[in-house]
Amino acid sequence: MIVGVGIDVVDVARFLATLERSPRLAERLFTPVERDLPPASLAARFAAKEAIAKALGAPGGMRWHDATVARVPGGAPTVELTGTVLARATELGVDRWHLSISHDAGIASAFAVAERLGTTA
């Protein structure tokens, strides 16, 4: 059963300008594993985290570091949840994620689907 869906779109140049104006922002938004990615990939990871939050109903109090988006060579991106984001996903019964991210022509986008596999409501 689909629990939630989320989508987000980011203007890459605008996002990078924001990171340049606020150098510590990258530390607040991204885990150490994510921080060394190319700029367009960072924007796509930000869009993915926003899409994940929206799929979870965008409650306050979730921490950016509690979701790590990883790329699997030749496969779909994966998401690792911890802390506040994992707690919300668990509350909703989410046990599977479908995530798509892309960046092209100066735009990064992400689409997330949160799914519950069990038959209980």
Salt bridges, closest charged atoms under 4 A:
ASP8 OD1 - LYS54 NZ 2.88
GLU27 OE1 - ARG24 NH2 3.64
GLU34 OE1 - LYS49 NZ 2.82
GLU91 OE2 - ARG88 NH1 3.01
GLU115 OE1 - HIS98 NE2 2.60
